[in-house]
Amino acid sequence: MTKKIILTTMLMALSISAFAATEDNSKVINGLLSDIKSAQSKLESSQKKLTKSREKLAVQVREQEQLVAKLREKSAVSQRLQDEKTLSLQQLQNRLKTWTEQKQYQQNILSRFNHNMSQQPFSTQAAPEEKLAWLTEHLNGIDNRINPTWQSKKVVMPNGELNTAKVLALGPVKVFANEASNTAGFVSMIDSDNVSEPNSALLKAELVLATDESAGLFALMNTGSGTISFDPTLTRAFKINSQKETIIDHIGKGGIWIFPIVAFGVFALIIALLKAIQFVRLPSLIPAFNERFAQLEKITNAEDKIAAQQSLFAQAQGMQAKLIEIALNTEIGQKRDDRLFSNLLGSKHKLEYWLGAIAITAAVSPLLGLLGTVSGMIETFKLMTLFGAGDPAAVSGGISQALVTTELGLVVAIPALLLHALLSRRVKTYYGALESCGVNLSQLNNDK
């Protein structure tokens, strides 16, 4: 019984202690939750205050930025007024000139626009009859493109004659057939300024077919059925062919600066040909002269040595013969060396004579081309000022001059540079052998 009482008492004590611990934990947890909720409420209130403060500050910053922009604008206006007060007479004249050019440019654009509008048949200036005629012609053109038919047109033949022929438009390709002259082929439209009357535009015969090839066109015109030739390039080949030009025409686009460039090129070519002829006519030097001369020095017998030297020297010609003559007729010493050196300098001058002109041509031709380029671009900018940049025909002349002069300057300079290099190399080779020969002759003992 005692043991049971003791165990029962112990169990009751443990139960009481566990209950007390659980009650303490729940109190702690409830305290922590209440602290977290109070912190969250404080955080939310702080965030709301910060948001309101940020909005107020953003409004103030925006107002200050607007105020700064207004102040800058006022400052710019004041600075411009102050600058205009201090402008010199030359600056005022330049500004007036700029405004005048702008006014002229705008007037040119407006006048060209008015001219184009006046040429349109559907403009407000056209009479109702003209509008109706244009509309009828336009509708007929659309119908002709949908259902091609032969029409009588004026065609300029390759020999310059103006004939009336039947023309059939097959899309962008137009063919003609003229029974009177038994000719047929392809035609293209000649540019015409009279836009309001398409029928008055002339056609140009680009290609006249042979008799057997034109038979198909005549059959198509007469019977409505026939085999015809077709242009696979869709008239692009005719346009490319019309742009072909001769070398003279191409060079002629360069303007006045072409003449000095061509003159320099011809001058350099003549000099190069004359120098080439001079070098071809130069007598050949004695081959392996240094080695052969050294072998003669080994001969111990004086008479045999002199005879062998005279035999070797007899083979020399031209500049080398003059060096040998100086060596034989002058005693060994400073005087002989001076005469040999003077003769070598004279020979070098003859060999290099006029070679500098070719080098000058190679250097000056690109500069002349660049000068033509600058002149052409200046002319282009002047035309752009007068007519604007929208009209390619008005500025193409200056651009052509700029490009052609640059091209021709390089065409002249590159061959001149190559010719100068080749001729200079020939001079150095020949003079080097001649100089070596002179050095050996300076040591020649010509005592009898």
Contacts in CASP RR format, 6 or more apart in sequence:
PFRMAT RR
TARGET T0000
AUTHOR 0000-0000-0000
METHOD contacts of the structure
MODEL  1
MTKKIILTTMLMALSISAFAATEDNSKVINGLLSDIKSAQSKLESSQKKL
TKSREKLAVQVREQEQLVAKLREKSAVSQRLQDEKTLSLQQLQNRLKTWT
EQKQYQQNILSRFNHNMSQQPFSTQAAPEEKLAWLTEHLNGIDNRINPTW
QSKKVVMPNGELNTAKVLALGPVKVFANEASNTAGFVSMIDSDNVSEPNS
ALLKAELVLATDESAGLFALMNTGSGTISFDPTLTRAFKINSQKETIIDH
IGKGGIWIFPIVAFGVFALIIALLKAIQFVRLPSLIPAFNERFAQLEKIT
NAEDKIAAQQSLFAQAQGMQAKLIEIALNTEIGQKRDDRLFSNLLGSKHK
LEYWLGAIAITAAVSPLLGLLGTVSGMIETFKLMTLFGAGDPAAVSGGIS
QALVTTELGLVVAIPALLLHALLSRRVKTYYGALESCGVNLSQLNNDK
87 95 0 8 1.000
101 385 0 8 1.000
104 385 0 8 1.000
104 386 0 8 1.000
105 385 0 8 1.000
105 386 0 8 1.000
105 388 0 8 1.000
108 386 0 8 1.000
108 387 0 8 1.000
108 388 0 8 1.000
109 388 0 8 1.000
112 387 0 8 1.000
112 391 0 8 1.000
117 123 0 8 1.000
117 125 0 8 1.000
118 125 0 8 1.000
119 193 0 8 1.000
119 194 0 8 1.000
119 195 0 8 1.000
119 196 0 8 1.000
120 126 0 8 1.000
120 195 0 8 1.000
120 196 0 8 1.000
121 130 0 8 1.000
121 131 0 8 1.000
121 133 0 8 1.000
121 134 0 8 1.000
121 196 0 8 1.000
122 131 0 8 1.000
122 134 0 8 1.000
122 135 0 8 1.000
126 134 0 8 1.000
130 196 0 8 1.000
134 196 0 8 1.000
137 198 0 8 1.000
137 199 0 8 1.000
144 151 0 8 1.000
144 169 0 8 1.000
145 169 0 8 1.000
145 171 0 8 1.000
148 168 0 8 1.000
148 169 0 8 1.000
148 170 0 8 1.000
148 171 0 8 1.000
149 168 0 8 1.000
150 166 0 8 1.000
150 167 0 8 1.000
150 168 0 8 1.000
150 177 0 8 1.000
150 221 0 8 1.000
151 166 0 8 1.000
151 167 0 8 1.000
151 168 0 8 1.000
152 164 0 8 1.000
152 165 0 8 1.000
152 166 0 8 1.000
152 167 0 8 1.000
153 164 0 8 1.000
153 165 0 8 1.000
153 166 0 8 1.000
153 167 0 8 1.000
153 176 0 8 1.000
153 187 0 8 1.000
153 203 0 8 1.000
154 162 0 8 1.000
154 163 0 8 1.000
154 164 0 8 1.000
154 202 0 8 1.000
154 203 0 8 1.000
155 162 0 8 1.000
155 163 0 8 1.000
155 164 0 8 1.000
155 165 0 8 1.000
155 167 0 8 1.000
155 176 0 8 1.000
155 178 0 8 1.000
155 187 0 8 1.000
155 202 0 8 1.000
155 203 0 8 1.000
155 204 0 8 1.000
155 205 0 8 1.000
156 162 0 8 1.000
156 190 0 8 1.000
156 202 0 8 1.000
156 203 0 8 1.000
156 204 0 8 1.000
156 205 0 8 1.000
157 163 0 8 1.000
157 181 0 8 1.000
157 183 0 8 1.000
157 205 0 8 1.000
157 208 0 8 1.000
158 205 0 8 1.000
158 208 0 8 1.000
162 202 0 8 1.000
163 178 0 8 1.000
163 180 0 8 1.000
163 181 0 8 1.000
164 178 0 8 1.000
165 176 0 8 1.000
165 177 0 8 1.000
165 178 0 8 1.000
166 176 0 8 1.000
166 177 0 8 1.000
166 178 0 8 1.000
166 221 0 8 1.000
167 174 0 8 1.000
167 175 0 8 1.000
167 176 0 8 1.000
167 187 0 8 1.000
167 203 0 8 1.000
168 174 0 8 1.000
168 175 0 8 1.000
168 176 0 8 1.000
168 177 0 8 1.000
168 220 0 8 1.000
168 221 0 8 1.000
172 234 0 8 1.000
172 235 0 8 1.000
173 186 0 8 1.000
173 230 0 8 1.000
173 231 0 8 1.000
173 234 0 8 1.000
173 235 0 8 1.000
174 186 0 8 1.000
174 187 0 8 1.000
174 188 0 8 1.000
174 189 0 8 1.000
174 203 0 8 1.000
175 184 0 8 1.000
175 185 0 8 1.000
175 186 0 8 1.000
175 187 0 8 1.000
175 217 0 8 1.000
175 228 0 8 1.000
176 184 0 8 1.000
176 185 0 8 1.000
176 186 0 8 1.000
176 187 0 8 1.000
176 203 0 8 1.000
176 205 0 8 1.000
177 183 0 8 1.000
177 184 0 8 1.000
177 185 0 8 1.000
177 214 0 8 1.000
177 217 0 8 1.000
177 218 0 8 1.000
177 221 0 8 1.000
178 184 0 8 1.000
179 218 0 8 1.000
182 211 0 8 1.000
182 214 0 8 1.000
183 205 0 8 1.000
183 208 0 8 1.000
183 214 0 8 1.000
184 208 0 8 1.000
184 209 0 8 1.000
184 214 0 8 1.000
184 217 0 8 1.000
184 218 0 8 1.000
185 205 0 8 1.000
185 206 0 8 1.000
185 207 0 8 1.000
185 208 0 8 1.000
185 209 0 8 1.000
185 214 0 8 1.000
185 217 0 8 1.000
185 229 0 8 1.000
186 205 0 8 1.000
186 206 0 8 1.000
186 207 0 8 1.000
186 209 0 8 1.000
186 231 0 8 1.000
186 235 0 8 1.000
186 238 0 8 1.000
187 203 0 8 1.000
187 204 0 8 1.000
187 205 0 8 1.000
187 206 0 8 1.000
188 203 0 8 1.000
188 204 0 8 1.000
188 206 0 8 1.000
188 235 0 8 1.000
188 238 0 8 1.000
188 239 0 8 1.000
189 201 0 8 1.000
189 203 0 8 1.000
189 204 0 8 1.000
190 201 0 8 1.000
190 202 0 8 1.000
190 203 0 8 1.000
190 204 0 8 1.000
192 200 0 8 1.000
192 201 0 8 1.000
192 202 0 8 1.000
194 200 0 8 1.000
194 201 0 8 1.000
206 235 0 8 1.000
206 238 0 8 1.000
206 241 0 8 1.000
206 242 0 8 1.000
207 238 0 8 1.000
208 214 0 8 1.000
209 217 0 8 1.000
209 229 0 8 1.000
213 229 0 8 1.000
216 226 0 8 1.000
216 227 0 8 1.000
216 228 0 8 1.000
217 226 0 8 1.000
217 228 0 8 1.000
219 225 0 8 1.000
219 226 0 8 1.000
219 227 0 8 1.000
220 226 0 8 1.000
220 228 0 8 1.000
231 237 0 8 1.000
231 238 0 8 1.000
250 404 0 8 1.000
251 258 0 8 1.000
251 262 0 8 1.000
251 404 0 8 1.000
251 408 0 8 1.000
252 258 0 8 1.000
252 404 0 8 1.000
253 397 0 8 1.000
253 400 0 8 1.000
253 401 0 8 1.000
253 404 0 8 1.000
254 372 0 8 1.000
254 400 0 8 1.000
254 401 0 8 1.000
254 404 0 8 1.000
254 405 0 8 1.000
254 408 0 8 1.000
255 372 0 8 1.000
255 401 0 8 1.000
255 404 0 8 1.000
255 405 0 8 1.000
257 368 0 8 1.000
257 369 0 8 1.000
257 371 0 8 1.000
257 372 0 8 1.000
257 375 0 8 1.000
257 401 0 8 1.000
257 405 0 8 1.000
258 404 0 8 1.000
258 405 0 8 1.000
258 408 0 8 1.000
260 368 0 8 1.000
261 365 0 8 1.000
261 368 0 8 1.000
261 369 0 8 1.000
261 405 0 8 1.000
261 408 0 8 1.000
261 409 0 8 1.000
261 412 0 8 1.000
262 408 0 8 1.000
262 412 0 8 1.000
264 361 0 8 1.000
264 364 0 8 1.000
264 365 0 8 1.000
264 368 0 8 1.000
264 412 0 8 1.000
265 361 0 8 1.000
265 365 0 8 1.000
265 412 0 8 1.000
265 416 0 8 1.000
267 357 0 8 1.000
267 361 0 8 1.000
268 357 0 8 1.000
268 358 0 8 1.000
268 361 0 8 1.000
268 362 0 8 1.000
268 412 0 8 1.000
268 415 0 8 1.000
268 416 0 8 1.000
268 419 0 8 1.000
271 354 0 8 1.000
271 355 0 8 1.000
271 357 0 8 1.000
271 358 0 8 1.000
272 358 0 8 1.000
272 416 0 8 1.000
272 419 0 8 1.000
272 423 0 8 1.000
274 354 0 8 1.000
275 354 0 8 1.000
275 355 0 8 1.000
275 423 0 8 1.000
276 423 0 8 1.000
279 423 0 8 1.000
279 426 0 8 1.000
279 427 0 8 1.000
279 430 0 8 1.000
282 318 0 8 1.000
282 319 0 8 1.000
282 430 0 8 1.000
283 317 0 8 1.000
283 318 0 8 1.000
283 319 0 8 1.000
283 320 0 8 1.000
284 317 0 8 1.000
285 316 0 8 1.000
285 320 0 8 1.000
285 430 0 8 1.000
285 433 0 8 1.000
285 434 0 8 1.000
285 437 0 8 1.000
286 292 0 8 1.000
286 312 0 8 1.000
286 315 0 8 1.000
286 316 0 8 1.000
286 320 0 8 1.000
286 437 0 8 1.000
289 312 0 8 1.000
289 320 0 8 1.000
289 433 0 8 1.000
289 436 0 8 1.000
289 437 0 8 1.000
289 440 0 8 1.000
290 436 0 8 1.000
290 437 0 8 1.000
290 440 0 8 1.000
292 312 0 8 1.000
293 312 0 8 1.000
293 440 0 8 1.000
294 440 0 8 1.000
296 305 0 8 1.000
296 308 0 8 1.000
296 309 0 8 1.000
296 312 0 8 1.000
297 305 0 8 1.000
299 305 0 8 1.000
299 308 0 8 1.000
306 448 0 8 1.000
309 444 0 8 1.000
313 321 0 8 1.000
313 324 0 8 1.000
313 328 0 8 1.000
316 323 0 8 1.000
316 324 0 8 1.000
319 343 0 8 1.000
319 347 0 8 1.000
319 434 0 8 1.000
320 434 0 8 1.000
320 437 0 8 1.000
322 343 0 8 1.000
322 347 0 8 1.000
323 340 0 8 1.000
323 343 0 8 1.000
323 344 0 8 1.000
323 434 0 8 1.000
323 437 0 8 1.000
323 438 0 8 1.000
323 441 0 8 1.000
324 441 0 8 1.000
326 336 0 8 1.000
326 339 0 8 1.000
326 340 0 8 1.000
326 343 0 8 1.000
326 441 0 8 1.000
327 336 0 8 1.000
327 340 0 8 1.000
327 438 0 8 1.000
327 441 0 8 1.000
327 442 0 8 1.000
327 444 0 8 1.000
327 446 0 8 1.000
328 444 0 8 1.000
328 446 0 8 1.000
330 336 0 8 1.000
330 339 0 8 1.000
331 446 0 8 1.000
332 442 0 8 1.000
332 443 0 8 1.000
332 444 0 8 1.000
332 445 0 8 1.000
332 446 0 8 1.000
336 442 0 8 1.000
337 442 0 8 1.000
340 438 0 8 1.000
340 441 0 8 1.000
340 442 0 8 1.000
344 431 0 8 1.000
344 434 0 8 1.000
344 435 0 8 1.000
344 438 0 8 1.000
347 431 0 8 1.000
347 434 0 8 1.000
348 427 0 8 1.000
348 431 0 8 1.000
351 427 0 8 1.000
351 430 0 8 1.000
351 431 0 8 1.000
352 424 0 8 1.000
352 427 0 8 1.000
355 420 0 8 1.000
355 423 0 8 1.000
355 424 0 8 1.000
355 427 0 8 1.000
356 420 0 8 1.000
358 416 0 8 1.000
358 419 0 8 1.000
358 420 0 8 1.000
358 423 0 8 1.000
359 416 0 8 1.000
359 417 0 8 1.000
359 420 0 8 1.000
361 412 0 8 1.000
361 413 0 8 1.000
361 416 0 8 1.000
362 413 0 8 1.000
362 414 0 8 1.000
362 416 0 8 1.000
362 417 0 8 1.000
362 420 0 8 1.000
363 413 0 8 1.000
365 409 0 8 1.000
365 410 0 8 1.000
365 412 0 8 1.000
365 413 0 8 1.000
365 416 0 8 1.000
366 409 0 8 1.000
366 410 0 8 1.000
366 413 0 8 1.000
368 405 0 8 1.000
368 409 0 8 1.000
369 405 0 8 1.000
369 406 0 8 1.000
369 408 0 8 1.000
369 409 0 8 1.000
369 410 0 8 1.000
370 406 0 8 1.000
371 405 0 8 1.000
372 401 0 8 1.000
372 402 0 8 1.000
372 405 0 8 1.000
372 406 0 8 1.000
373 402 0 8 1.000
373 403 0 8 1.000
373 405 0 8 1.000
373 406 0 8 1.000
374 402 0 8 1.000
375 401 0 8 1.000
375 402 0 8 1.000
375 405 0 8 1.000
376 397 0 8 1.000
376 398 0 8 1.000
376 399 0 8 1.000
376 401 0 8 1.000
376 402 0 8 1.000
376 405 0 8 1.000
377 398 0 8 1.000
377 399 0 8 1.000
377 402 0 8 1.000
379 397 0 8 1.000
379 398 0 8 1.000
379 401 0 8 1.000
380 395 0 8 1.000
380 397 0 8 1.000
380 398 0 8 1.000
380 399 0 8 1.000
380 402 0 8 1.000
383 394 0 8 1.000
383 395 0 8 1.000
383 398 0 8 1.000
384 394 0 8 1.000
384 395 0 8 1.000
386 394 0 8 1.000
387 394 0 8 1.000
387 395 0 8 1.000
388 394 0 8 1.000
389 395 0 8 1.000
END
